């Protein structure tokens, strides 16, 4: 077989499979991981690279104790979600979430932040 032909077949197959391998992931968060904040944020915005379904969100303090948040993920897929956060005292926090991409892959992630003072 001709090397050029083999290379073109390989490139064609790679081009067709690349979109299937490009899974949804978090593109941006309005609070950077590891952020030190002057005061407690009222919300956090999660933006994904593709439409996804947000299936769960949890907030915990630095000791891992859960903090109740009044947020119910929407039933529809979206790229951006605004999650209201409760007022919290100074300390360390971890907001974690789980999303499901249209291809069925789970997309768990989290962001840690510290509130210095209110």
N, C-alpha and C positions, 0 to 999 in steps of 0.2 A: 504494500500500500504506500501511496505517496505521503510523505511527512506533512505536507501542507494540507492535504485532505484530512488526515487524522487530527491535526491541530484545529482545523475549522469545525470538525464534528465535536471535539472536546469543548471548544468555546461556545458552540450552539447549545450543548447540553448544560454547560455551566450557566449560561444566560437564562435558560428555562427554569433551572432549579433555584436560582438565587432568590426570587421573591418568596418561595416557600420556606427558605431558611431564614428570612429576615423577620424574626419574631417581634411582636410588640414589646416595647420597653418604655420606661419612664424617660421622657425627653427633658423635662424640667420640673422643679419643685419651687414654690415661692419662698420656701425656707431651705437654705442650703444645708446639706448634711454637715453636722458639726458646728453649726452657727451659734454664736454667742449673741443673744438678743437683749436689748435694754429692758424691754417689757414683753409680756406675754402676747403672742399674736392672736388675733381674733379668728383667723382662719388660715388654711393652707390650700394652695392650688396645685393639683397634680396634673401635668400634661403629658400624655403618652404619644409615641411616634405614630400610632395607628389607633383606630377606634377599638375600644376594649370595654368589657363589662367590669365595673368595680363591684366585687362581691363581699368585701369586708374591710373595715377600718378599725384600728384599736390604738388607744393612747395609753401609755404607761409612764410612771415616774421613774426616777433613777434606780429605785429598788425593785422595779419590775411590777409594782402594784398597778392594777388597771384603774383608769380614770374614765368615768362615764362621759361619752360624747353623744350629743343629740344629732346623730346623722344616720340616715338610712340610705344606702346606695341606691341609685335609680335603677329601674329594670331595663332601661335601654342602653345601648352601646354609645360611647362618646369618647372624645379625645381629651377633654379637660373636665376636671371635677373640683369644685370648691367645697372644702370640708370645714364647717365651723368648729372652732375649738372653744372649750369652756375656759373661764378665767382660771389661771393657775398661779400659785405662788412661785417665787424664785426657786430654781432647781433644775435638774436634768430631766429630759423627757425623750420618749421614743414614740413616734407615730409610725405604725406599720400598716400595710395594706396588702390586699390580695386582689388581683384582677385576673380575668380570663380573656385571652385573645380570641378573635373570631376563629382561629384555627384550633382552638381547644387547649392551648398551652397555658398553664398557670404562670402568673407574673407576680410573685411576691416581692416586696421590697420594703424599705423603711428609711426614715430620716431621723437622726438624733439632733437635738438642739438643747441649749441651756438658756434659761431665762435668768438674767443677772439681777434684775429688780423691777418692780412695777411702778 
